[in-house]
Amino acid sequence: MLISLIENGILGMFVAGSIHPSWDRVYAFLGDGRPKTHRQIVKATGLGESAVWSVLNYYWKRGLILRTEKPIHEYQRFFKGRAGIRGTVRSYYLYLLNFEKAKSLLLNGHRFVAYSEKYMDKRGARGQSKSQMILSFLKKNGDRAWYSKEIAEALKDKDVKPSDIMTTVRRYEKMGMLYVRGYRSHDSQTPFKEGYLITWLDKGKAQEEAVKEAVQRTDRALAKNASTSPIIERVHQARAEIIQENLHKIHHTDLRRVAIRSTR
């Protein structure tokens, strides 16, 4: 491997004393030419997570390694005791030694790229994806329900767009991690004026209880919105009048039945 690195001129790119000796472990582990994840490198080298992030960032910026252009999203299932089998989405990048000093290359269906500002992850050095940020936001603020427009507004400074919200939410909804509510019409749903209502499902509780609590949070959000929306107030008033009219009809029907019985 050493000869190969020398032949490709890669070792010559190092400046004596510029790399900590322990960082060589990362480079050696990547030496077989196979793509590796940050997690795999941490496990193989025994270095801390933050140290490996620093090494990878250093090597990438100096053209010694390539990184996948976009994060890879992988669905994982795991057993959570009484809660049963649960799933989550793990997002990560792959890293590869840049033997040919290439600007980019395609390998196993993934595009690897050399460092460029346009490929920098604006969401942090750890490569947290937009979907992870949305899920983290809902989990951290799981004591209430949020309209999709509210989530987009809260995360807009992190480059999260309104179109990102529901794409992510629907994926996590299918995994049983989020509860989504809109106007119901037979077998379909349409969003409220502010978008769909979304809230976290507590996986530490039984499914029935978690869903019940999620529904209650969306009820509170709707009630709060109704108090500030004259349109919804009119809808609720019309609904109350219909219910009152039906009760009035039932009352008169019951009275009529009692009158008929009394004449027999």
C-alpha positions as CSV (number, residue, x, y, z in Angstrom):
1,M,0.0,0.0,0.0
2,L,2.9,2.4,0.9
3,I,4.5,1.9,-2.6
4,S,1.1,2.5,-4.2
5,L,0.7,5.8,-2.3
6,I,4.2,6.9,-3.2
7,E,3.7,6.1,-6.9
8,N,0.5,8.1,-6.9
9,G,2.3,11.0,-5.3
10,I,-0.1,11.1,-2.4
11,L,2.4,10.8,0.5
12,G,4.3,13.7,-1.0
13,M,1.3,15.9,-0.3
14,F,1.9,15.6,3.4
15,V,3.9,18.2,5.2
16,A,6.2,16.8,7.8
17,G,4.8,17.3,11.3
18,S,1.4,18.6,10.0
19,I,-0.5,15.4,10.8
20,H,-0.9,13.9,14.2
21,P,0.5,10.3,14.2
22,S,-2.8,8.8,15.3
23,W,-4.4,10.3,12.2
24,D,-2.4,7.9,10.1
25,R,-4.7,5.1,11.3
26,V,-7.6,6.7,9.4
27,Y,-5.5,6.9,6.2
28,A,-4.3,3.3,6.6
29,F,-7.8,2.1,7.1
30,L,-8.9,3.7,3.9
31,G,-5.9,2.3,2.1
32,D,-7.7,-0.8,0.7
33,G,-9.5,1.6,-1.7
34,R,-13.0,0.6,-0.4
35,P,-15.5,3.3,0.7
36,K,-15.9,3.6,4.5
37,T,-18.4,5.4,6.8
38,H,-17.4,7.6,9.7
39,R,-18.8,5.0,12.1
40,Q,-16.7,2.2,10.5
41,I,-13.5,4.4,10.8
42,V,-14.2,5.2,14.5
43,K,-14.6,1.5,15.3
44,A,-11.5,0.4,13.3
45,T,-9.1,3.2,14.6
46,G,-10.3,3.6,18.1
47,L,-10.3,7.3,17.7
48,G,-13.1,9.5,19.1
49,E,-16.0,10.6,16.8
50,S,-15.0,14.2,16.8
51,A,-11.4,13.3,16.1
52,V,-12.4,11.3,13.0
53,W,-14.6,14.1,11.8
54,S,-11.6,16.4,12.0
55,V,-9.3,14.0,10.2
56,L,-11.8,13.4,7.4
57,N,-12.4,17.1,6.9
58,Y,-8.7,17.8,6.9
59,Y,-8.0,15.1,4.3
60,W,-11.0,16.0,2.1
61,K,-10.0,19.7,2.0
62,R,-6.5,18.7,0.9
63,G,-7.7,16.4,-1.9
64,L,-6.5,13.2,-0.2
65,I,-9.9,11.6,-0.1
66,L,-13.3,11.9,-1.9
67,R,-16.7,12.0,-0.2
68,T,-20.1,11.0,-1.5
69,E,-21.8,14.1,-3.0
70,K,-25.0,13.5,-1.0
71,P,-25.7,11.7,2.2
72,I,-26.9,8.1,2.0
73,H,-30.2,7.4,3.8
74,E,-30.6,3.8,5.2
75,Y,-33.6,2.5,7.0
76,Q,-32.8,0.4,10.1
77,R,-34.9,-1.8,12.3
78,F,-34.3,-2.6,15.9
79,F,-36.0,-4.3,18.8
80,K,-37.3,-2.0,21.6
81,G,-38.6,-4.5,24.2
82,R,-42.3,-4.1,24.9
83,A,-42.5,-1.4,22.3
84,G,-41.7,-4.1,19.7
85,I,-39.7,-3.6,16.5
86,R,-39.0,0.0,15.6
87,G,-37.4,1.7,12.7
88,T,-35.2,4.7,12.1
89,V,-33.4,6.4,9.2
90,R,-29.7,6.7,9.4
91,S,-27.9,9.2,7.1
92,Y,-24.2,9.1,6.4
93,Y,-21.5,9.9,3.9
94,L,-18.9,7.4,2.4
95,Y,-15.2,8.3,2.2
96,L,-12.7,7.0,-0.3
97,L,-8.9,7.5,-0.9
98,N,-8.3,9.8,-3.9
99,F,-5.6,7.7,-5.6
100,E,-6.0,9.4,-8.9
101,K,-6.4,12.9,-7.6
102,A,-9.7,13.0,-9.3
103,K,-12.3,15.8,-9.0
104,S,-15.1,13.2,-9.0
105,L,-15.8,9.5,-9.8
106,L,-18.8,7.2,-9.9
107,L,-18.5,4.0,-7.8
108,N,-21.3,1.5,-6.9
109,G,-24.0,4.0,-8.0
110,H,-22.6,6.7,-5.7
111,R,-20.9,9.9,-7.0
112,F,-17.8,10.8,-5.0
113,V,-16.5,14.3,-5.1
114,A,-13.4,16.3,-4.1
115,Y,-13.7,19.2,-1.7
116,S,-15.6,22.2,-2.9
117,E,-17.6,24.9,-1.0
118,K,-20.7,23.9,-2.9
119,Y,-20.5,20.4,-1.4
120,M,-20.1,21.6,2.2
121,D,-22.9,20.5,4.3
122,K,-24.5,23.7,5.6
123,R,-26.1,21.8,8.4
124,G,-22.9,21.1,10.2
125,A,-19.7,19.0,10.0
126,R,-21.5,15.9,11.0
127,G,-23.5,15.9,7.8
128,Q,-27.0,16.0,9.4
129,S,-29.5,15.9,6.7
130,K,-32.7,18.0,6.4
131,S,-34.8,15.0,7.2
132,Q,-32.8,14.4,10.4
133,M,-33.2,18.1,11.4
134,I,-37.0,18.0,10.8
135,L,-37.3,14.8,12.8
136,S,-35.1,16.1,15.6
137,F,-37.1,19.3,15.8
138,L,-40.4,17.4,16.2
139,K,-38.9,15.0,18.8
140,K,-37.4,17.9,20.8
141,N,-40.7,19.8,20.6
142,G,-42.9,16.8,21.0
143,D,-45.1,18.4,23.7
144,R,-47.2,20.1,21.0
145,A,-48.4,19.7,17.4
146,W,-46.9,21.8,14.6
147,Y,-48.3,23.0,11.3
148,S,-46.0,22.2,8.4
149,K,-45.6,25.9,7.7
150,E,-44.5,26.5,11.3
151,I,-41.8,23.9,11.0
152,A,-40.5,25.4,7.7
153,E,-40.4,28.8,9.3
154,A,-38.5,27.5,12.4
155,L,-35.9,25.8,10.2
156,K,-35.6,28.2,7.3
157,D,-32.2,29.5,8.6
158,K,-30.9,25.9,8.1
159,D,-31.9,25.9,4.4
160,V,-35.0,23.8,5.1
161,K,-37.7,24.6,2.5
162,P,-41.4,24.1,2.8
163,S,-41.2,21.4,0.1
164,D,-38.8,19.4,2.3
165,I,-41.2,19.1,5.2
166,M,-44.0,16.9,3.9
167,T,-41.6,14.7,1.9
168,T,-39.7,13.9,5.1
169,V,-42.9,13.7,7.3
170,R,-44.6,11.2,5.1
171,R,-41.6,8.9,5.1
172,Y,-41.4,9.0,8.9
173,E,-45.2,8.7,9.2
174,K,-45.0,5.3,7.4
175,M,-42.4,4.2,10.0
176,G,-44.8,5.0,12.8
177,M,-42.7,7.9,14.2
178,L,-45.0,10.8,13.4
179,Y,-48.7,11.5,13.5
180,V,-50.1,13.7,10.7
181,R,-53.5,15.3,10.6
182,G,-55.5,17.3,8.0
183,Y,-59.0,17.8,6.9
184,R,-60.6,14.3,6.4
185,S,-62.7,13.6,3.4
186,H,-63.8,10.0,3.1
187,D,-60.4,8.1,2.6
188,S,-58.3,11.2,1.9
189,Q,-56.8,14.1,3.8
190,T,-56.2,17.7,2.7
191,P,-54.0,20.3,4.6
192,F,-55.3,23.0,6.8
193,K,-54.7,26.6,5.8
194,E,-51.3,26.5,7.7
195,G,-50.5,23.1,6.3
196,Y,-50.8,19.6,7.9
197,L,-50.6,19.3,11.7
198,I,-47.7,17.1,12.7
199,T,-46.5,15.8,16.0
200,W,-44.1,13.2,17.5
201,L,-45.3,9.7,18.5
202,D,-43.7,8.6,21.8
203,K,-42.2,5.2,21.0
204,G,-41.7,4.6,24.7
205,K,-45.4,4.1,25.2
206,A,-47.9,1.6,23.8
207,Q,-49.0,2.5,20.3
208,E,-52.6,3.2,21.3
209,E,-51.6,5.5,24.1
210,A,-49.0,7.3,21.9
211,V,-51.6,7.9,19.2
212,K,-54.2,9.1,21.7
213,E,-51.8,11.7,23.1
214,A,-50.8,12.8,19.6
215,V,-54.5,13.3,18.7
216,Q,-55.0,15.4,21.8
217,R,-52.0,17.6,20.9
218,T,-53.5,18.2,17.5
219,D,-56.9,18.9,19.1
220,R,-55.3,21.6,21.2
221,A,-53.5,23.1,18.2
222,L,-56.8,23.3,16.3
223,A,-58.6,24.8,19.3
224,K,-55.9,27.4,19.7
225,N,-56.1,28.3,16.0
226,A,-59.9,28.4,16.1
227,S,-59.8,31.1,18.8
228,T,-57.9,33.4,16.4
229,S,-59.6,32.4,13.2
230,P,-63.0,33.9,12.4
231,I,-63.6,31.5,9.6
232,I,-63.0,28.4,11.8
233,E,-65.2,30.1,14.5
234,R,-68.0,30.3,12.0
235,V,-67.5,26.7,11.1
236,H,-67.7,25.7,14.7
237,Q,-70.7,27.8,15.3
238,A,-72.5,26.3,12.3
239,R,-71.6,22.8,13.5
240,A,-73.0,23.7,17.0
241,E,-76.2,25.0,15.5
242,I,-76.6,21.8,13.5
243,I,-76.0,19.7,16.6
244,Q,-78.5,21.8,18.6
245,E,-81.1,21.4,15.8
246,N,-80.7,17.7,15.8
247,L,-81.0,17.5,19.5
248,H,-84.2,19.6,19.3
249,K,-85.7,17.2,16.7
250,I,-84.8,14.2,18.9
251,H,-86.4,15.9,21.9
252,H,-89.6,16.6,20.0
253,T,-89.7,13.1,18.7
254,D,-89.4,11.7,22.2
255,L,-92.2,13.9,23.4
256,R,-94.4,12.8,20.6
257,R,-93.7,9.1,21.5
258,V,-94.6,9.8,25.1
259,A,-97.9,11.6,24.1
260,I,-98.9,8.6,21.9
261,R,-98.2,6.1,24.7
262,S,-100.3,8.2,27.2
263,T,-103.3,8.1,24.9
264,R,-103.3,4.3,24.6
